[in-house]
Amino acid sequence: MTDHNRSHILAAIVVCVALVGSALPAVAQSAPPWSWGPILGMITETSAAVTWRTIRPVGFDFSYALARVYDSSRTWDETLTYERHEGVAEIWLNDLLPDTMYRYQLVFYEGDAVYPTEVGTFRTIDPNARSLSLAVYGATASSPDRHRLVAETILDQTDAAIVFHAGGLVEVPTEERFANFFWAMGSLGRSASFLPVIGNRDGDDLYYEAFALPTGGGSHDEQWWSFDIGPIHFVGLDSTVADEPDPSAMQQQTAWLKQDLAGVTDQFILVFCAEALYSASYPSGTNEPLVSTWAPVFRQYGVDVVFSSSVHCYEHVYSRGVHYVTTGGGGATLVDPPGAAVSGSVFRRYGLLHYMRVTLADDALQVEAVPVATVADDVVTLSATGRSIDTFVLLLNER
């Protein structure tokens, strides 16, 4: 991030107290004053961002501590006290230790009532990481229950430090729909850095307010973005601008993309964009505007994997050195199987809720498609094993 010291929260810091105990003086007496959160956003080696939303004006404390301190003493290293605030809030914690586990908690105050959230956890990034666990999923609109099943499965089956959402978050970008979204992924978002990209119905002001994203370019400097962890370079793109009548946003983004990728050396490159470039569900098998504009860029600069979600199924297509993975099984209505597979198809599966598990170990990157449940005639049947249905491995020295 280029500006880790920003804080978008509207209230001002009033008190900063060290080693405040976690005992709570009263019991909540009415409905909690927040509609969602806290949700972890971008985490770096020395900072972490958290967002949440309150539905009425309340004061609150934000407490955090080294995990080993909190676990042994149930006390906080630091508590930040804020005045009354309503709506979406974003706070950045700075001057943290690299590669270190922290606990954190929000406590809201309203008269004599006290409303604590559950204690959350995050680990700051190791800038020289040679091992890392990630998860990727997408297409969660329309069914919060199914989305919650996928999110809870990711939380249970992985220790992902970062979860990427490949777009298609909500049906329409309203506060109600986003509240449903955060209800479904609340436990996951409280324990892992959660970074989405924009789908067709995601990208209005609520999207940018709700998520603390890496910086890059476009709207809010977060419409497209990139960052590094050890030997991996991550890129998030807004593929929806390819459909706009005015080509200027697509041209600006593509110019940024070329400049960004030109600076990458000796790293895996993972790209996230909602619209799939290739799919058997397309009449021609290709999303021509994206294939003509971005596929040559991906090939030229050595992109390894492109994750998308716009087609609600699992497809793995290998085209001219790039793995294109469609992971559209996050809870949205699934598509029926089309006819013949697209050219370059490696594996595909329909009627399946699933996610991607990505594991870095030294110079190897393993990518797995993990089933969560099958859906047939609106009946959800849990997968028995959780074993991968499709796996491929990339080696850094063979790029």
Long-range contacts (C-beta under 8 A, 24 or more apart in sequence): 1-42, 1-44, 1-47, 1-214, 1-215, 1-227, 2-215, 3-215, 4-44, 4-46, 4-47, 4-92, 4-94, 5-92, 5-94, 6-92, 7-90, 7-91, 7-92, 8-89, 8-90, 8-91, 8-209, 9-82, 9-85, 9-89, 9-90, 9-91, 10-85, 10-87, 10-89, 11-82, 11-83, 11-84, 11-85, 11-89, 12-82, 12-83, 13-80, 13-81, 13-82, 14-81, 14-82, 14-83, 15-79, 15-80, 15-81, 16-78, 16-79, 16-80, 16-81, 17-78, 17-79, 17-81, 18-77, 18-78, 18-79, 19-75, 19-76, 19-77, 20-61, 20-63, 20-75, 20-76, 20-78, 20-79, 21-74, 21-75, 21-76, 22-63, 22-70, 22-74, 22-75, 22-76, 22-105, 24-107, 24-114, 24-116, 25-114, 26-112, 26-113, 26-114, 27-113, 27-114, 28-113, 28-114, 28-115, 29-112, 29-113, 30-110, 30-113, 32-108, 32-115, 33-58, 33-108, 33-110, 33-115, 34-106, 34-108, 34-115, 34-117, 35-175, 35-179, 35-182, 36-178, 36-179, 36-182, 36-183, 36-186, 37-106, 37-117, 37-182, 37-186, 37-189, 38-104, 38-106, 38-117, 38-120, 38-190, 39-182, 39-186, 39-189, 39-190, 39-194, 39-210, 39-211, 40-120, 40-122, 40-189, 40-190, 40-191, 40-192, 40-193, 40-194, 40-212, 41-90, 41-193, 41-194, 41-195, 41-211, 41-212, 41-213, 42-193, 42-195, 42-212, 42-213, 42-214, 42-227, 43-122, 43-123, 43-124, 43-125, 43-161, 43-162, 43-193, 44-124, 44-125, 44-227, 45-96, 45-98, 45-99, 45-124, 45-125, 45-126, 45-127, 46-94, 46-95, 46-96, 46-97, 46-98, 46-124, 47-92, 47-93, 47-94, 47-95, 47-96, 47-124, 48-92, 48-93, 48-96, 48-102, 48-122, 48-124, 48-193, 49-90, 49-91, 49-92, 49-93, 49-212, 50-90, 50-91, 50-93, 50-104, 50-120, 50-212, 51-88, 51-89, 51-90, 51-91, 51-209, 51-210, 51-211, 51-212, 52-88, 52-89, 52-106, 52-117, 53-87, 53-88, 53-89, 53-175, 53-179, 53-182, 53-210, 54-85, 54-86, 54-87, 54-89, 54-108, 55-86, 56-86, 56-110, 57-84, 57-85, 57-86, 58-84, 58-85, 58-86, 58-108, 58-109, 58-110, 58-115, 59-83, 59-84, 59-85, 59-108, 59-109, 59-110, 60-85, 60-106, 60-107, 60-108, 60-109, 61-106, 61-107, 61-109, 62-91, 62-104, 62-105, 62-106, 63-104, 63-105, 63-106, 63-107, 64-93, 64-102, 64-103, 64-104, 64-105, 65-102, 65-103, 65-104, 66-97, 66-100, 66-101, 66-102, 66-103, 67-100, 67-101, 67-102, 67-103, 67-121, 68-101, 70-103, 70-119, 71-103, 76-105, 88-206, 88-209, 88-210, 90-209, 90-212, 92-212, 96-124, 97-124, 98-124, 98-125, 98-126, 98-127, 99-123, 99-124, 99-125, 99-126, 99-129, 100-124, 117-190, 118-190, 120-190, 120-191, 121-190, 121-191, 122-191, 122-192, 122-193, 123-161, 125-161, 125-229, 126-229, 126-230, 127-229, 127-230, 128-230, 129-229, 129-230, 129-231, 129-360, 130-230, 130-231, 130-360, 130-361, 130-362, 131-359, 131-360, 131-361, 131-362, 132-161, 132-229, 132-230, 132-232, 132-359, 132-360, 133-158, 133-159, 133-160, 133-161, 133-357, 133-358, 133-359, 133-360, 134-160, 134-161, 134-162, 134-163, 134-164, 134-357, 134-358, 134-359, 134-360, 135-160, 135-162, 135-163, 135-164, 135-192, 135-355, 135-356, 135-357, 135-358, 136-163, 136-164, 136-165, 136-166, 136-272, 136-307, 136-325, 136-327, 136-355, 136-356, 136-358, 137-163, 137-164, 137-165, 137-166, 137-309, 137-327, 137-329, 137-330, 137-354, 137-355, 137-356, 138-165, 138-166, 138-167, 138-168, 138-199, 138-274, 138-307, 138-308, 138-309, 138-327, 138-328, 138-330, 139-166, 139-167, 139-168, 139-199, 139-309, 139-310, 139-312, 139-327, 139-328, 139-329, 139-330, 139-331, 139-332, 140-165, 140-168, 140-169, 140-170, 140-181, 140-184, 140-185, 140-330, 140-331, 140-332, 141-168, 141-169, 141-170, 141-171, 141-177, 141-199, 141-201, 141-331, 141-332, 142-171, 142-331, 142-332, 142-333, 143-331, 143-332, 143-333, 144-180, 144-181, 144-183, 144-184, 144-331, 145-184, 145-331, 146-330, 146-331, 146-353, 146-373, 146-375, 146-380, 147-181, 147-184, 147-185, 147-330, 147-331, 148-183, 148-184, 148-185, 148-331, 149-331, 149-353, 149-372, 149-373, 149-380, 150-329, 150-330, 150-331, 150-353, 150-354, 150-355, 150-372, 151-184, 151-185, 151-187, 151-188, 152-187, 152-188, 153-355, 153-370, 153-372, 153-386, 154-188, 154-355, 155-187, 155-188, 155-191, 155-192, 157-357, 157-370, 157-386, 158-357, 160-192, 160-357, 161-192, 161-193, 162-192, 162-193, 162-194, 162-195, 162-229, 163-188, 163-189, 163-192, 163-193, 163-194, 163-195, 164-195, 164-196, 164-197, 164-234, 164-236, 164-272, 164-307, 165-194, 165-195, 165-196, 165-197, 165-309, 165-330, 166-196, 166-197, 166-272, 166-273, 166-274, 166-307, 166-308, 166-309, 166-327, 166-328, 167-196, 167-197, 167-198, 167-199, 167-200, 167-202, 167-239, 167-272, 167-273, 167-274, 167-275, 167-308, 167-309, 167-310, 168-199, 168-200, 168-201, 168-202, 168-274, 168-309, 168-310, 168-328, 168-330, 168-332, 169-196, 169-199, 169-201, 169-202, 169-207, 170-201, 170-202, 171-201, 172-201, 173-201, 173-202, 173-203, 173-204, 173-206, 173-207, 174-206, 175-206, 178-206, 178-210, 182-210, 184-331, 195-236, 196-236, 197-236, 197-237, 197-238, 197-239, 197-272, 197-273, 197-274, 198-223, 198-238, 198-239, 198-240, 198-274, 199-240, 199-274, 199-309, 199-310, 200-240, 200-274, 200-275, 200-310, 202-274, 203-238, 203-240, 216-256, 216-260, 217-252, 217-253, 217-256, 218-249, 218-252, 218-253, 223-253, 224-253, 224-256, 224-257, 226-260, 228-267, 230-360, 231-266, 231-267, 231-268, 231-360, 231-363, 231-396, 232-267, 232-268, 232-269, 232-270, 232-360, 232-365, 233-261, 233-264, 233-267, 233-268, 233-269, 233-270, 234-270, 234-272, 235-260, 235-261, 235-269, 235-270, 235-271, 235-272, 235-303, 236-271, 236-272, 236-273, 237-271, 237-272, 237-273, 237-294, 238-273, 238-274, 239-273, 239-274, 239-275, 239-290, 239-308, 239-310, 240-274, 240-275, 242-275, 242-287, 242-289, 242-290, 242-293, 243-289, 250-293, 254-293, 254-294, 254-297, 257-294, 257-297, 258-297, 258-301, 261-297, 261-300, 261-301, 261-302, 261-303, 262-301, 264-301, 264-302, 266-396, 267-396, 268-304, 268-305, 268-360, 268-365, 268-394, 268-396, 268-399, 269-301, 269-302, 269-303, 269-304, 269-305, 270-303, 270-304, 270-305, 270-307, 270-358, 271-298, 271-303, 271-305, 271-306, 271-307, 272-306, 272-307, 272-308, 273-306, 273-307, 273-308, 274-308, 274-309, 274-310, 275-308, 275-310, 276-308, 276-309, 276-310, 276-311, 276-315, 276-324, 276-326, 276-328, 277-306, 277-308, 277-319, 277-324, 278-315, 278-317, 278-319, 278-324, 278-342, 278-344, 279-310, 279-311, 279-315, 279-317, 279-326, 279-342, 280-315, 280-338, 280-339, 280-340, 280-341, 280-342, 280-345, 280-348, 281-311, 281-313, 281-335, 281-338, 282-311, 282-342, 285-342, 285-343, 286-342, 295-319, 295-320, 295-322, 298-322, 302-399, 304-365, 304-394, 304-399, 305-367, 305-394, 307-356, 311-335, 313-337, 313-348, 313-349, 313-350, 313-351, 313-352, 314-347, 314-348, 314-349, 314-350, 314-352, 314-354, 314-369, 314-389, 314-390, 315-342, 315-345, 315-347, 315-348, 316-345, 316-346, 316-347, 316-348, 316-369, 316-390, 316-392, 317-342, 317-344, 317-345, 317-346, 318-344, 318-346, 319-343, 319-344, 323-367, 323-392, 325-356, 325-367, 325-369, 327-354, 327-355, 327-356, 327-369, 329-353, 329-354, 329-355, 329-372, 330-355, 334-375, 346-390, 346-392, 347-389, 347-390, 349-389, 349-390, 351-375, 351-376, 352-389, 353-380, 354-389, 357-388, 363-395, 363-396, 363-397, 364-393, 364-394, 364-395, 364-396, 365-393, 365-394, 365-395, 365-396, 366-391, 366-392, 366-393, 366-394, 367-391, 367-392, 367-393, 367-394
